[in-house]
Amino acid sequence: MAQPPGQVFDPSALEEGDGEGGEGGRDPEASLRPRSLEEFVGQSRVLENLKVSIRAARARGEPLDHVLFSGPPGLGKTSLARILARELGTQLHSSSGPALERPRDLLGILTQLKRADVFFIDEIHRLSAPVEEYLYTAMEDFSVEFTIDSGPHARVVPMQLEPFTLVGATTREGLLSAPFRARFGIAERLIPYSDEELVAILRRSAGLLGVELESEGAQRLAECSRGTPRIANRFLRRVRDFAEVERVPRVNRAFAETALARLGVDENGLEDLDRRILAALSKTPELPVGLKTIAAAVGESEDTIEEVFEPHLLRMGFVHKTARGRRITPAGLLAIGRKEPSGGEWFREPERR
């Protein structure tokens, strides 16, 4: 029998730096993941709410309510799913939306679940409609139905499931149907991290990686990390490579800036595609430009621009988004070394009503 498109992960089996978490393992990022709610930096409101929910579920002897984590990629949704399983003392069964193509793919995983186990689905917004609808009764009544035989001899057999906790992670919560979203008892949105929180994360990661990271060096890496721990840790690993090859004992601000420049990150924390987007907008700064036009100009998909690069440019104040398209701001022109066009007030913020 084929194995279901998911994997079982026992959080209690991992010690620091072992298994999937090792640097030589399948996921270099896993070694830097926090292992408990106490180790998790940032998202204080989310953490406090989860602590209360976990404590209440334990006191009642019930599984935790189904949980939905939403927000931009790299903010810790997968880490929180692992932590929930560890805090609850249960196993984590994980899969992803694209891997669950048909209801029978889901059935194999659901029947493996033991009481209070955590079933984590990454990119849950990419579940097909039949699979999503199949989850309705599993989430509410902890039961499913499956069909035996076909044609006139077909029989629908109900099957009872052990009560479990479904944890979904999505970067596009709006793509979830309203009935599906309503079945999650706990819904938390993760927000970008502050530079101070990223510095704390970088210091912890530097200790795990054996990197001598000075405060100013950590600050510089944090400033360029778009409020995202995954990016901060990626920069740290690359800076570690440069430091080891060039035999630099400590990473200070100057070395961090040099390493970032070699990675294509400028003083404003912009990468190559950021600058290309701004350059495309700077050709007609007085006029809004549509997303399709930008995508064609820079040779990247619309989804990637809208989900990965545009949020950072908006937060930095380099791009203004209107109903007619995107416009570059004076700060955006300055970031790529362009002058403001002459002829008066070419850029005006829309009036707030």
C-alpha positions as CSV (number, residue, x, y, z in Angstrom):
1,M,0.0,0.0,0.0
2,A,1.3,3.4,-0.9
3,Q,2.3,5.7,2.0
4,P,0.0,8.7,2.6
5,P,1.4,12.1,1.4
6,G,2.4,13.2,4.9
7,Q,5.0,12.5,7.6
8,V,5.0,11.8,11.3
9,F,7.2,13.9,13.4
10,D,7.7,13.2,17.2
11,P,8.8,16.6,18.7
12,S,10.0,14.9,21.8
13,A,12.5,12.8,19.9
14,L,14.6,15.8,18.7
15,E,17.4,17.0,20.9
16,E,19.2,20.2,20.2
17,G,20.9,19.9,16.8
18,D,19.8,16.3,16.1
19,G,17.7,14.7,13.4
20,E,16.1,17.1,11.0
21,G,17.4,20.0,13.0
22,G,21.1,19.2,12.3
23,E,23.0,21.4,10.0
24,G,23.9,18.4,7.9
25,G,20.2,17.3,7.9
26,R,17.5,18.0,5.3
27,D,16.5,21.3,6.6
28,P,19.3,23.7,7.7
29,E,16.7,26.1,9.0
30,A,15.3,23.5,11.4
31,S,18.4,23.6,13.7
32,L,17.6,27.3,14.4
33,R,13.9,26.8,15.2
34,P,12.7,27.5,18.7
35,R,11.7,24.4,20.6
36,S,9.2,25.9,23.1
37,L,7.0,28.9,23.6
38,E,9.5,30.3,26.0
39,E,12.2,30.2,23.3
40,F,10.0,31.8,20.7
41,V,10.9,35.5,20.2
42,G,8.3,38.0,19.2
43,Q,4.5,37.6,18.4
44,S,3.8,38.2,22.1
45,R,0.1,38.4,21.7
46,V,-0.1,35.2,19.8
47,L,2.1,33.4,22.3
48,E,0.0,34.5,25.3
49,N,-3.2,33.4,23.6
50,L,-1.7,30.0,22.8
51,K,-0.5,29.5,26.3
52,V,-4.0,30.2,27.7
53,S,-5.6,27.8,25.2
54,I,-3.1,25.0,25.8
55,R,-3.5,25.3,29.6
56,A,-7.3,25.3,29.3
57,A,-7.3,22.3,27.0
58,R,-5.0,20.4,29.3
59,A,-7.1,21.2,32.4
60,R,-10.2,19.9,30.6
61,G,-8.4,16.8,29.2
62,E,-9.5,17.7,25.7
63,P,-7.6,18.2,22.5
64,L,-6.7,21.8,21.6
65,D,-9.1,23.6,19.3
66,H,-8.2,23.7,15.6
67,V,-5.7,26.4,14.9
68,L,-5.1,28.6,11.8
69,F,-1.9,30.6,11.5
70,S,-1.8,33.2,8.8
71,G,0.7,35.8,7.7
72,P,3.7,36.3,5.3
73,P,6.2,33.5,4.8
74,G,9.1,33.0,7.2
75,L,7.4,34.3,10.4
76,G,7.3,31.0,12.3
77,K,4.0,29.3,11.4
78,T,5.7,25.9,11.0
79,S,7.7,26.4,14.1
80,L,4.6,27.1,16.2
81,A,2.9,24.0,14.9
82,R,5.9,21.9,16.1
83,I,5.9,23.7,19.4
84,L,2.2,23.1,19.9
85,A,2.8,19.3,19.5
86,R,5.7,19.5,21.9
87,E,3.7,21.5,24.5
88,L,0.8,19.1,24.2
89,G,3.0,16.1,24.5
90,T,1.6,14.5,21.2
91,Q,2.9,13.6,17.8
92,L,3.0,16.0,14.8
93,H,1.7,14.7,11.5
94,S,2.5,17.1,8.7
95,S,1.6,17.5,5.1
96,S,0.9,20.4,2.6
97,G,-2.0,21.6,0.6
98,P,-0.6,20.6,-2.8
99,A,0.2,17.1,-1.6
100,L,-3.3,16.3,-0.7
101,E,-4.9,16.1,-4.1
102,R,-7.8,13.7,-3.3
103,P,-9.9,12.8,-0.2
104,R,-8.3,9.4,-0.1
105,D,-4.9,11.0,0.4
106,L,-6.3,12.6,3.5
107,L,-8.0,9.4,4.8
108,G,-4.7,7.6,5.2
109,I,-3.4,10.4,7.5
110,L,-6.6,10.9,9.5
111,T,-6.8,7.2,10.4
112,Q,-3.3,7.3,11.8
113,L,-4.0,10.1,14.3
114,K,-4.2,9.3,17.9
115,R,-6.1,11.2,20.5
116,A,-4.9,14.9,20.7
117,D,-2.3,14.5,17.9
118,V,-1.5,17.6,15.9
119,F,-2.1,17.4,12.1
120,F,-0.3,20.3,10.4
121,I,-1.1,21.3,6.8
122,D,1.1,23.9,5.3
123,E,-0.2,26.1,2.5
124,I,-3.7,25.0,3.5
125,H,-5.2,27.6,1.1
126,R,-4.1,25.3,-1.8
127,L,-6.3,22.4,-0.8
128,S,-8.7,21.3,-3.5
129,A,-12.4,21.9,-2.9
130,P,-13.2,18.1,-2.4
131,V,-10.4,17.7,0.1
132,E,-11.5,20.8,2.0
133,E,-15.1,19.7,2.1
134,Y,-13.9,16.2,3.3
135,L,-12.3,17.9,6.3
136,Y,-15.5,19.5,7.4
137,T,-16.9,16.5,9.2
138,A,-13.4,15.4,10.3
139,M,-12.9,18.7,12.1
140,E,-16.4,19.0,13.6
141,D,-17.6,15.4,14.3
142,F,-14.2,13.6,14.2
143,S,-15.7,11.2,11.6
144,V,-15.3,10.5,7.9
145,E,-17.0,8.4,5.3
146,F,-15.4,6.3,2.6
147,T,-16.8,4.3,-0.3
148,I,-16.3,0.6,-0.8
149,D,-16.7,-0.9,-4.3
150,S,-18.3,1.0,-7.1
151,G,-21.5,1.0,-9.1
152,P,-24.6,-0.7,-7.7
153,H,-22.6,-2.5,-5.1
154,A,-21.0,0.7,-3.7
155,R,-21.3,1.2,0.1
156,V,-20.6,4.2,2.1
157,V,-19.0,3.2,5.4
158,P,-18.7,5.8,8.3
159,M,-15.5,5.7,10.3
160,Q,-14.9,7.4,13.7
161,L,-11.7,9.3,14.2
162,E,-9.7,10.0,17.4
163,P,-10.2,13.7,18.4
164,F,-7.2,15.7,17.0
165,T,-6.1,19.2,16.4
166,L,-5.8,20.5,12.9
167,V,-3.2,23.3,12.5
168,G,-3.2,25.1,9.2
169,A,-0.7,27.6,7.9
170,T,-1.4,30.0,5.1
171,T,0.0,33.1,3.5
172,R,-3.3,33.9,1.8
173,E,-6.1,33.6,4.3
174,G,-8.5,35.2,1.9
175,L,-8.4,32.2,-0.4
176,L,-9.9,30.0,2.3
177,S,-13.7,29.5,2.0
178,A,-15.8,31.1,4.8
179,P,-17.2,27.7,6.0
180,F,-13.7,26.2,6.2
181,R,-12.2,29.3,8.0
182,A,-15.1,29.3,10.5
183,R,-14.2,25.7,11.7
184,F,-10.9,26.9,13.2
185,G,-11.5,27.7,16.9
186,I,-8.2,29.6,17.1
187,A,-7.1,32.0,14.4
188,E,-3.9,34.0,14.8
189,R,-2.2,36.3,12.3
190,L,1.6,36.6,12.6
191,I,3.1,40.1,11.8
192,P,6.6,41.1,10.8
193,Y,9.1,41.3,13.5
194,S,10.8,44.5,14.9
195,D,14.6,45.0,14.5
196,E,15.0,44.4,18.2
197,E,13.2,41.1,18.0
198,L,15.3,40.0,15.0
199,V,18.5,41.0,16.9
200,A,17.5,38.7,19.7
201,I,16.8,35.9,17.2
202,L,20.1,36.4,15.5
203,R,22.0,36.3,18.8
204,R,20.4,33.0,19.6
205,S,21.1,31.6,16.1
206,A,24.7,32.8,16.2
207,G,25.2,30.9,19.4
208,L,23.8,27.7,17.8
209,L,26.0,28.2,14.7
210,G,29.1,29.1,16.7
211,V,29.3,32.6,15.1
212,E,30.9,35.5,17.1
213,L,28.3,38.2,16.2
214,E,28.8,41.7,17.6
215,S,25.7,43.8,18.5
216,E,26.2,46.2,15.6
217,G,26.6,43.3,13.2
218,A,23.4,41.8,14.4
219,Q,21.7,45.1,14.1
220,R,22.8,45.5,10.5
221,L,21.6,42.1,9.6
222,A,18.3,42.7,11.3
223,E,17.7,46.0,9.4
224,C,18.0,44.2,6.1
225,S,15.8,41.1,7.0
226,R,12.4,42.5,6.1
227,G,11.0,41.7,9.5
228,T,11.4,38.0,8.8
229,P,13.4,35.6,10.9
230,R,13.9,33.2,8.0
231,I,15.7,35.9,6.0
232,A,17.7,37.0,9.0
233,N,18.9,33.4,9.6
234,R,19.7,33.0,5.9
235,F,21.8,36.1,6.0
236,L,23.6,34.9,9.1
237,R,24.5,31.5,7.6
238,R,25.9,33.2,4.5
239,V,27.8,35.7,6.6
240,R,29.2,32.8,8.6
241,D,30.4,31.3,5.3
242,F,32.3,34.5,4.4
243,A,33.7,34.8,7.9
244,E,35.0,31.2,7.9
245,V,36.6,31.4,4.5
246,E,38.2,34.8,5.2
247,R,39.2,33.8,8.7
248,V,37.3,36.7,10.3
249,P,36.9,35.9,14.1
250,R,34.1,38.3,14.8
251,V,31.3,39.7,12.6
252,N,31.0,43.4,13.2
253,R,28.9,45.9,11.4
254,A,31.5,46.6,8.7
255,F,31.9,43.0,7.8
256,A,28.2,42.4,7.9
257,E,27.7,45.3,5.4
258,T,30.4,43.9,3.1
259,A,28.9,40.4,3.2
260,L,25.4,41.8,2.5
261,A,26.8,43.8,-0.5
262,R,28.3,40.6,-1.9
263,L,24.9,39.0,-1.6
264,G,23.3,41.9,-3.6
265,V,21.7,43.7,-0.6
266,D,22.2,47.4,-0.6
267,E,22.3,50.0,2.3
268,N,18.5,50.2,2.2
269,G,18.1,46.4,2.5
270,L,16.9,46.1,-1.1
271,E,17.8,43.1,-3.2
272,D,18.2,43.1,-7.0
273,L,14.5,42.5,-7.8
274,D,13.4,45.2,-5.4
275,R,15.6,47.7,-7.3
276,R,14.4,46.5,-10.7
277,I,10.8,47.0,-9.5
278,L,11.6,50.5,-8.4
279,A,13.5,51.2,-11.6
280,A,10.4,50.1,-13.7
281,L,8.2,52.4,-11.7
282,S,10.7,55.3,-11.9
283,K,10.3,55.5,-15.7
284,T,6.9,57.1,-15.3
285,P,6.8,58.3,-11.6
286,E,3.8,60.5,-12.2
287,L,1.6,57.6,-13.3
288,P,0.5,54.4,-11.6
289,V,1.7,51.2,-13.2
290,G,-0.3,48.0,-13.3
291,L,1.0,44.8,-11.7
292,K,1.1,42.9,-15.0
293,T,3.2,45.6,-16.6
294,I,5.7,45.5,-13.6
295,A,5.8,41.7,-13.9
296,A,6.6,41.9,-17.6
297,A,9.2,44.5,-17.1
298,V,11.2,42.7,-14.4
299,G,10.6,39.1,-15.7
300,E,8.9,37.8,-12.5
301,S,5.5,36.4,-11.8
302,E,2.7,38.7,-10.5
303,D,2.2,36.5,-7.4
304,T,5.9,36.6,-6.4
305,I,6.0,40.4,-6.7
306,E,2.7,40.9,-4.8
307,E,3.4,38.4,-2.0
308,V,7.2,38.5,-1.6
309,F,8.6,41.8,-2.6
310,E,5.8,44.4,-2.6
311,P,5.0,44.2,1.1
312,H,8.5,45.2,2.1
313,L,8.5,48.1,-0.4
314,L,5.2,49.3,1.0
315,R,6.4,49.1,4.6
316,M,9.5,51.0,3.7
317,G,7.5,53.7,2.0
318,F,9.2,53.2,-1.4
319,V,6.0,52.3,-3.2
320,H,2.4,53.5,-3.0
321,K,-0.4,51.2,-4.0
322,T,-3.5,52.7,-5.6
323,A,-6.6,51.3,-7.2
324,R,-5.1,52.0,-10.6
325,G,-1.7,50.5,-9.9
326,R,1.6,51.2,-8.1
327,R,3.6,54.4,-7.9
328,I,7.0,55.1,-6.7
329,T,7.4,57.6,-3.9
330,P,10.1,60.2,-3.5
331,A,11.8,57.9,-0.9
332,G,11.7,55.1,-3.5
333,L,13.4,57.3,-6.1
334,L,16.1,58.3,-3.6
335,A,16.7,54.7,-2.7
336,I,17.7,53.9,-6.3
337,G,19.6,57.1,-6.8
338,R,17.0,58.8,-9.0
339,K,16.0,62.5,-8.8
340,E,12.5,63.7,-8.4
341,P,10.9,64.9,-11.6
342,S,10.7,68.7,-11.9
343,G,7.5,70.6,-12.4
344,G,5.9,70.9,-9.1
345,E,4.2,68.5,-6.7
346,W,4.2,65.4,-8.8
347,F,3.5,63.0,-5.9
348,R,0.5,63.6,-3.6
349,E,-0.8,61.2,-1.0
350,P,-4.5,60.5,-1.4
351,E,-6.8,62.3,1.0
352,R,-7.9,60.2,3.9
353,R,-11.6,60.2,4.5
